Amino acid sequence: MSRPWSRRSFVPLAGAALAGQNGCRPAPAVVRSAVAVLKAGSYAGDLADVIDRGVGLCGLDVRGRRVLLKPNLVEFDSTTSINTHPSVVAAAVEVFRRRGAEVLIGEGPGHRRDTMHLAEQAGYHASVAGFERLFIDLNRDDVSPLPQFGEHSEIYLPNSVLGVDLIVSMPKMKAHHWAGATLSMKNLFGVVPGAVYGWPKNFLHYVGIERSIVELNRHLRNTFAIVDGIVGMEGNGPIQGSPRQCGVLVMGRDLVAVDATCCRIMGIDPRRVRYLTMAAGLGQIEARHIDQRGEPPGAVRTDFRLTEPHQHLRLAG
């Protein structure tokens, strides 16, 4: 025998029906972003094995794809740690080739006009087999326009960047004297061609550093990150800071989530980093929305020294 209807039982059901008619449906579940944090004690270890594990943990499939590795080459100073270490780049070349990808390397330094000389100083020629054959100077590549960069009608980017299936941002884990931190998202500044926008690419500073970071990452969505945190830079980065041993590589497809995780490792609260809060719609910032694989960020946390203007960024606890 069916249960009789009552006013008490009817009202909630009627309310639910009306809610559905008015479009008030439950919010969709948040998709958590996978970020792998893996220990790497030195540049002399088997970095290819570490990167391969990280790529696997993040579920990245590159077979048959054209991949551009984008390291961070800025300046060279043998007494500190400015650039992505060439051993990390060499290991990434090996891993992506092993996984069936065609691999290129590209960078467009914002300070130095002779990119190949900088790469030689930084040890890329000696460490990366066939470097000159693989490398593209993004400062001098042919370009094509992309519409709407902030309030500007367009931005010209290298065809070598626009023509690949995947851009792998490979920054050095560093503090930054303006942005607070420079990681996988800001590393894309190096794809903006100096031959069009000059050195040190003042157009990006004119638009605003945080806004430019967000706009570049809004345009370039086919990305993956491998952050060199084996030895980072604390203090007055990205050039004049001090080396900081951290002993990790951080990887993921969601660059916002990768940078938020790196900030937590560095002892920085990502919710206080302006470019990350501005980029919230492009990826996940909150720890509860990030599927941390490998090491928990707290287990490898290494508080980086911050300059006085950035003390407010310090992560509590």
C-alpha positions as CSV (number, residue, x, y, z in Angstrom):
1,M,0.0,0.0,0.0
2,S,1.4,3.4,-1.0
3,R,2.2,6.0,1.6
4,P,-0.4,8.8,1.7
5,W,0.8,12.2,0.7
6,S,0.6,15.0,3.3
7,R,1.2,18.7,3.1
8,R,4.3,18.2,5.2
9,S,5.9,15.8,2.8
10,F,4.7,17.6,-0.3
11,V,6.2,21.1,0.4
12,P,9.9,20.2,0.3
13,L,9.4,18.2,-2.9
14,A,7.4,21.0,-4.5
15,G,10.2,23.4,-3.4
16,A,12.8,21.2,-5.0
17,A,10.8,21.1,-8.2
18,L,10.4,24.9,-8.3
19,A,14.1,25.3,-7.6
20,G,14.8,23.1,-10.6
21,Q,12.5,25.1,-12.7
22,N,14.2,28.3,-11.6
23,G,17.6,26.9,-12.5
24,C,18.8,26.6,-8.8
25,R,20.6,23.4,-9.2
26,P,23.4,22.1,-6.9
27,A,26.8,23.4,-7.7
28,P,28.9,21.0,-9.8
29,A,31.6,19.1,-7.9
30,V,35.1,20.7,-8.1
31,V,37.6,18.9,-10.2
32,R,40.7,18.5,-8.2
33,S,44.0,19.1,-10.0
34,A,46.9,16.6,-9.7
35,V,50.2,18.0,-8.6
36,A,53.2,15.8,-8.0
37,V,55.9,16.7,-5.5
38,L,58.9,14.4,-5.7
39,K,62.2,14.5,-3.8
40,A,65.4,15.1,-5.7
41,G,68.4,15.6,-3.5
42,S,70.9,16.8,-6.1
43,Y,71.4,17.4,-9.8
44,A,73.7,14.4,-9.9
45,G,70.9,11.9,-9.3
46,D,68.7,10.1,-11.8
47,L,66.4,13.0,-12.6
48,A,65.0,11.3,-15.6
49,D,63.5,8.7,-13.3
50,V,62.0,11.4,-11.0
51,I,60.5,13.3,-13.9
52,D,59.1,10.1,-15.5
53,R,57.4,9.2,-12.2
54,G,56.0,12.7,-12.0
55,V,54.7,12.7,-15.5
56,G,53.0,9.3,-14.8
57,L,51.5,10.5,-11.5
58,C,49.9,13.4,-13.4
59,G,48.5,11.2,-16.1
60,L,50.2,13.1,-19.0
61,D,50.2,11.4,-22.4
62,V,52.6,12.9,-24.9
63,R,52.9,10.1,-27.5
64,G,52.9,11.5,-31.0
65,R,52.8,15.1,-29.7
66,R,55.2,18.0,-30.4
67,V,56.5,19.3,-27.1
68,L,58.3,22.6,-26.4
69,L,60.4,22.7,-23.2
70,K,60.6,26.2,-21.9
71,P,63.3,26.6,-19.3
72,N,64.1,29.8,-17.3
73,L,67.3,31.5,-18.7
74,V,67.7,35.0,-17.4
75,E,71.3,35.8,-16.5
76,F,74.4,33.9,-15.5
77,D,76.3,34.2,-12.2
78,S,78.4,31.2,-11.1
79,T,78.0,32.2,-7.5
80,T,74.2,31.8,-7.3
81,S,71.3,29.8,-8.8
82,I,69.4,31.8,-11.4
83,N,68.5,29.5,-14.3
84,T,66.8,26.2,-14.6
85,H,69.6,23.7,-14.2
86,P,70.6,22.1,-17.5
87,S,70.5,18.6,-15.9
88,V,66.8,19.0,-15.4
89,V,66.3,20.0,-19.0
90,A,68.4,17.1,-20.3
91,A,66.4,14.7,-18.2
92,A,63.1,16.1,-19.5
93,V,64.3,15.7,-23.1
94,E,65.1,12.1,-22.4
95,V,61.7,11.4,-20.7
96,F,59.5,13.0,-23.3
97,R,61.4,11.3,-26.1
98,R,61.1,8.0,-24.3
99,R,57.4,8.6,-24.0
100,G,57.1,9.1,-27.8
101,A,57.1,12.9,-28.2
102,E,59.0,15.1,-30.6
103,V,61.0,17.5,-28.3
104,L,62.1,21.1,-28.9
105,I,63.6,23.6,-26.4
106,G,62.8,27.3,-26.6
107,E,63.5,30.5,-24.6
108,G,63.5,34.2,-25.0
109,P,65.5,35.9,-22.2
110,G,64.3,39.3,-21.1
111,H,67.7,40.7,-20.2
112,R,70.3,39.1,-22.6
113,R,70.1,39.5,-26.4
114,D,72.6,36.8,-27.2
115,T,70.6,33.8,-26.1
116,M,73.0,31.1,-27.3
117,H,75.9,32.7,-25.4
118,L,73.8,32.7,-22.2
119,A,72.8,29.1,-22.8
120,E,76.5,28.2,-23.2
121,Q,77.4,30.0,-20.0
122,A,74.6,28.2,-18.1
123,G,75.9,24.8,-19.3
124,Y,73.2,23.9,-21.7
125,H,75.5,23.1,-24.6
126,A,77.6,20.7,-22.6
127,S,74.7,19.0,-20.7
128,V,71.9,18.7,-23.3
129,A,72.9,16.4,-26.2
130,G,72.2,18.2,-29.6
131,F,71.2,21.4,-27.8
132,E,71.8,23.7,-30.8
133,R,69.7,21.5,-33.1
134,L,66.8,21.4,-30.6
135,F,66.9,25.1,-29.5
136,I,64.8,27.9,-30.8
137,D,65.5,31.5,-29.8
138,L,62.0,32.7,-29.1
139,N,63.1,36.3,-29.1
140,R,63.8,36.1,-32.8
141,D,61.2,33.6,-34.1
142,D,58.5,34.4,-36.6
143,V,55.4,35.6,-34.9
144,S,51.6,35.6,-35.3
145,P,49.0,37.7,-33.4
146,L,46.6,36.5,-30.7
147,P,43.6,38.7,-30.0
148,Q,42.9,40.6,-26.8
149,F,45.8,40.8,-24.3
150,G,44.3,42.6,-21.3
151,E,43.1,46.0,-22.6
152,H,45.3,45.7,-25.7
153,S,43.8,44.4,-29.0
154,E,46.5,41.7,-29.6
155,I,49.8,40.2,-28.7
156,Y,52.3,38.7,-31.1
157,L,53.8,35.4,-30.0
158,P,56.4,33.0,-31.6
159,N,55.0,30.5,-34.2
160,S,57.2,27.9,-32.5
161,V,55.1,28.3,-29.4
162,L,51.8,28.5,-31.1
163,G,52.5,25.5,-33.3
164,V,53.3,22.8,-30.6
165,D,50.9,20.5,-28.9
166,L,52.3,21.1,-25.4
167,I,54.4,23.8,-23.7
168,V,56.3,22.5,-20.7
169,S,57.1,25.4,-18.4
170,M,60.4,24.6,-16.6
171,P,61.1,27.4,-14.1
172,K,63.5,27.7,-11.3
173,M,61.7,28.0,-7.9
174,K,62.5,31.6,-6.9
175,A,61.3,34.5,-4.8
176,H,60.6,37.6,-6.9
177,H,61.2,41.2,-5.9
178,W,57.9,42.3,-7.4
179,A,55.5,39.4,-7.8
180,G,56.6,37.6,-4.6
181,A,57.4,34.4,-6.4
182,T,58.3,33.5,-9.9
183,L,57.3,30.0,-10.9
184,S,55.6,28.1,-13.8
185,M,53.1,30.8,-14.7
186,K,55.5,33.8,-14.8
187,N,58.1,31.7,-16.7
188,L,55.9,32.2,-19.8
189,F,57.2,35.7,-20.0
190,G,60.0,34.2,-21.9
191,V,57.7,33.3,-24.8
192,V,57.1,37.0,-25.5
193,P,59.5,38.0,-28.4
194,G,62.2,40.6,-27.6
195,A,62.5,41.4,-31.3
196,V,58.9,42.7,-31.2
197,Y,58.7,44.0,-27.6
198,G,62.3,44.9,-26.8
199,W,64.5,44.1,-23.8
200,P,63.5,43.8,-21.0
201,K,60.1,43.4,-22.6
202,N,58.7,46.5,-21.0
203,F,55.3,45.9,-22.7
204,L,54.6,43.3,-20.0
205,H,55.5,45.7,-17.2
206,Y,53.4,48.4,-18.8
207,V,50.4,46.0,-18.9
208,G,51.3,45.1,-15.3
209,I,53.2,42.0,-14.1
210,E,50.3,40.2,-12.5
211,R,47.9,41.0,-15.4
212,S,50.5,39.9,-18.0
213,I,51.0,36.6,-16.1
214,V,47.3,35.9,-16.1
215,E,46.8,36.9,-19.8
216,L,49.7,34.7,-21.0
217,N,48.3,31.8,-19.1
218,R,44.8,32.5,-20.4
219,H,46.0,32.3,-24.0
220,L,48.4,29.4,-23.6
221,R,46.3,26.5,-22.1
222,N,48.2,23.5,-23.5
223,T,50.7,23.5,-20.7
224,F,52.5,21.3,-18.2
225,A,55.0,22.3,-15.5
226,I,58.2,20.9,-14.2
227,V,59.6,23.2,-11.5
228,D,63.2,23.0,-10.6
229,G,63.2,23.3,-6.8
230,I,66.3,21.2,-6.2
231,V,68.2,24.4,-5.5
232,G,66.0,27.5,-5.7
233,M,66.6,31.2,-5.0
234,E,65.4,33.1,-1.9
235,G,65.6,36.8,-1.0
236,N,66.0,39.3,-3.8
237,G,65.1,37.1,-6.7
238,P,64.9,36.5,-9.6
239,I,68.6,37.4,-10.2
240,Q,70.2,38.8,-7.1
241,G,69.0,36.4,-4.4
242,S,70.8,33.6,-2.7
243,P,70.7,29.8,-3.4
244,R,68.2,27.8,-1.3
245,Q,68.4,24.0,-1.2
246,C,64.9,22.6,-1.3
247,G,65.4,19.2,-2.9
248,V,62.2,18.8,-4.9
249,L,60.7,18.8,-8.4
250,V,57.1,19.9,-8.7
251,M,55.0,18.8,-11.7
252,G,51.4,19.2,-12.9
253,R,49.1,20.2,-15.8
254,D,47.3,23.0,-13.8
255,L,49.9,25.7,-13.6
256,V,47.9,27.6,-11.0
257,A,47.8,24.6,-8.7
258,V,51.5,23.9,-9.3
259,D,52.4,27.5,-8.4
260,A,50.2,27.4,-5.3
261,T,51.8,24.2,-4.2
262,C,55.3,25.6,-4.8
263,C,54.4,28.7,-2.7
264,R,53.4,26.4,0.2
265,I,56.7,24.6,-0.1
266,M,58.5,28.0,0.0
267,G,56.5,29.1,3.1
268,I,54.4,31.5,1.1
269,D,50.6,31.8,1.3
270,P,49.4,31.5,-2.3
271,R,46.2,33.3,-1.3
272,R,48.3,36.4,-0.6
273,V,50.1,36.3,-4.0
274,R,48.2,38.6,-6.3
275,Y,48.8,36.9,-9.6
276,L,47.4,33.7,-8.2
277,T,44.3,35.2,-6.8
278,M,43.7,37.0,-10.2
279,A,44.2,33.6,-12.0
280,A,41.8,31.7,-9.8
281,G,39.4,31.0,-12.7
282,L,42.3,29.3,-14.6
283,G,43.1,26.7,-12.0
284,Q,43.0,25.6,-8.4
285,I,44.6,27.6,-5.5
286,E,43.0,26.0,-2.4
287,A,44.8,23.0,-1.0
288,R,41.5,21.1,-0.7
289,H,41.1,21.3,-4.5
290,I,44.6,20.0,-5.3
291,D,45.3,16.3,-5.4
292,Q,48.8,16.2,-4.0
293,R,50.7,13.2,-5.2
294,G,54.1,12.1,-4.0
295,E,55.2,14.2,-1.0
296,P,52.8,16.4,0.9
297,P,54.0,20.0,0.6
298,G,54.2,20.4,4.3
299,A,56.7,17.5,4.5
300,V,59.1,19.3,2.3
301,R,58.4,22.9,3.3
302,T,61.5,25.0,3.3
303,D,60.8,28.6,4.2
304,F,62.5,30.9,1.7
305,R,63.8,34.2,3.0
306,L,61.6,37.0,1.7
307,T,62.5,40.6,1.3
308,E,60.9,43.1,3.7
309,P,58.1,44.2,1.3
310,H,57.0,40.6,1.0
311,Q,56.9,39.6,4.7
312,H,53.1,39.7,4.6
313,L,53.2,36.7,2.1
314,R,54.5,34.3,4.8
315,L,52.4,31.2,5.2
316,A,51.3,30.8,8.8
317,G,52.2,27.7,10.8
